[in-house]
Amino acid sequence: MHIPFSKMSGSGNTFVLIDNRGKVVEAALEGTSLSFEAFVIRACSPVHGVGTDGLILIEGSDRYNFSWRFFNADGSAANMCGNGARCAARFARMADITGDQADFETGAGVVHSEVHGGDVAVTLTPPGAVTPDIELTLGGEEYTGYFINTGVPHLVIPVESVGTLDVQVLGAEARFDERFAPEGTNVNFVSHSPDGTLRVRTYERGVEDETMACGTGVTAAALVYAHLGKATSPVTVSPISGEQLTVHFTREGDTFRAVTIDGPTRVLFRGELDPEVLR
């Protein structure tokens, strides 16, 4: 049984998207020895599948336009992914599941989206408070981090320049710090450009590598810099892909509300996963 899919990019973050309202994935897996987790790993693999950062299933909802299930490339489920949510909203619009505006269910709560051609904005669920002044030793150097949950956990580490860092090594070290156990955390290294733009490089848990962009990560960076008095809404953030995102929010003391992330999405290609992927 073939499984139709689209590969999409949200500011450089890439995903396999599948319309699973008819449970096509479950039907394809029936009678095979492949677990659901193993299927996700294969579908995301650059060798055995499409080669992406994650997999998104678009499914039905009794109360909202649709619901989703999001999985990292290692097969683990995640409650939220900002760029994934933006791609999901556009995918649903192209499939005539929704109009230009939609509300859909995620593990973190209900997300509102607005699609304007290739540009998509999503209003994220309310973030947690900023936990300041987390001292870390990474690669023998001292850093100060700030923790915030923007649907998934994020550590934000301000640095002088993100361009010279070994994000793979330093990010993995911080991601598995025992203070963030058992879930672990995503890790964002952030520098402030003279024009006010934030430059962000992110190590994503579940991918276990640096990704070209991370929507909840750039959101975390913007909110932490606002907490530090170094940014005000809207904040322009540039991930390593160079495809900029804009983060809007309102602030009441230490509380952030109406957090919206806006930026480009792209349909890279469409295809079908062959039954041999399931063997």
Protein Blocks (a to p, Z undefined) as FASTA:
>chain_A
ZZddddddeehiacddddfklommmmmmgopabdfklmmmmmmpmklmnopabdcddddd
fkbmbdcddddfkopacfbdfklmmmmmmmmmmnomacfbdcdddfkbccddddehjbcc
ddddddddddehiacdeehiacddddddehiacdddddfblklpcfklmmmmmmmomklp
mnbpadddddddfkopacdddddehjlpacfbdfklmmmmmmmmmmnopaccddddddfk
opacddddddehjacehiacddddddfbgcdddfklmZZ
